[in-house]
Every structure is written in C-alpha cells, then in structure tokens.
Amino acid sequence: MTEDVQEVQESAGRRHFRRFGGFVGSVRLLFDATILALVMLIIGFIVFANSVDRERREPAYAADGIAVLTGGVARIDEAMKLLAKGKAKRVLITGVNRDTTREQLKTLASQGDQYFACCVDIDKEARNTIDNATETAQWVALHKYGSVIVVTSNYHMPRALAELARAMPGVTLIPYAVVDNNVHVERWWTFPGTTKLLLSEYLKYIPALARLGATNLVRMTVRGGSVPPEDQPEP
C-alpha cells in the first residue's frame, strides 16, 4: 500500500514538472508568475491606501529641525505653526520654485512668518522627492541635527520617509502628515481622482523602498554590521 502511494506521488510530481517543461511550460510559468505578482501588487496597494493617515497628529516631542517638502496644500503653513510652537529650532523649505521669493513664501504662513528672517532656510535646487532627501541630508549635516520633523502630505509621507531614511541614516524622522481635504482617503475607492493619486504614489513608493533596502544592504556589507544607530548620524 505504501509503495502504491509513493508511486502516485512520484507520478504527480512528474506531471507537475512536465506542466512547466518546454516552451509551453515556460509560457505557463511566466503567466502564473505574472498573475501572482499582479495579485501581490493589488494587495499591497490596498494596504498602502488604507494605511495613509486620515488625520493630523501633533508631533509627540520636539526635534532639532523641521523639513517641509513643497508641492501640497498647507505644508508650509503647518511647518511654520510647528516652529512657532517651539517644536524645532529651524525650518528647511525644500523644493521651492526658483522664481518664488521669500516674501511670497511668508504669505503662505498664517503663523510664524516673523521667523523667516532668522530661522528659515530655502532650497530651490530640489526637483523631486529624491532631491528633497539629498538637500535635507546636507542641511541636517550642516547643522549637526539628530532629529527632524518631516512635513508633507499624508499620501506622500511613506515615500518621503523612505527617501529621507536612505539619505540620512541614524537621524530620527518624526512624520507630521498634512491632510488635504481634497484627497478623500477615507473612502478612496469611491473617488477616481483619489484612487489615481494613491496608485501613482504607491507605484513610486515601491522603488523608494527598494532603494532604501538596497542602500541598507550595501551599508551592512561594507561595514560588516548594521545600519548606524540613531545616536551616530552619518555625515
């Protein structure tokens, strides 16, 4: 009886192997892998969309600096409010249009505009989130900061944190997500515009995570250890 069962199992194994043998089998294997990847992509997107912050959360504690990534509604205003509350020493506004003046930026702040003269740095070099991370890392190294409050839109926050963590390991990142009322994250699947925005952000987030993982792997390989701890920021 045992021999019969073993023979049946071996026969099933041979049929399974033949299923993916030859040209037709290779096509079938590629098709199955594509379907699996698509299913995983869809599940990942649903998890991503449902994890986007629905409401603003005040930073639990103060930080050395505030980095606000331009491109969304009220980001600069919220960053300046945090500065006025004493949540940090300085603000970096990164990704500002080259034609925009400091006076124009001041008009976007309902509070704390008086700090523009002493405590606000403006970056006009960054053109995307990767550039934002690079410029912020340079700013953090210049001021020798160990912690930064990150201000950006809620849907953009995951990608921003991934790029910033890649650019400046060891620096504590405190997210402060700005909620845009025009982006309906509560029931995103019923709003085509929001769904499209979240999907676009998700497809950009995946490569950002890959870059972060690859960078951390290289650091661990080169140094023969783990990523630098938070009390040892990398210059």
Salt bridges, closest charged atoms under 4 A:
ASP32 OD2 - ARG19 NH2 3.41
ASP53 OD1 - ARG57 NH1 2.85
GLU58 OE2 - LYS85 NZ 3.29
ASP64 OD1 - LYS89 NZ 3.71
ASP77 OD2 - LYS81 NZ 3.61
GLU78 OE2 - ARG56 NH1 3.53
GLU78 OE2 - LYS81 NZ 3.72
GLU103 OE2 - LYS106 NZ 3.93
ASP121 OD1 - ARG90 NH2 2.92
ASP121 OD2 - HIS143 NE2 3.67
GLU125 OE1 - ARG98 NH2 3.66
GLU163 OE1 - ARG166 NE 3.01
GLU163 OE2 - ARG211 NH2 2.44
GLU201 OE2 - ARG159 NE 2.52
GLU234 OE1 - ARG219 NE 3.93
GLU234 OE2 - ARG223 NH2 2.07
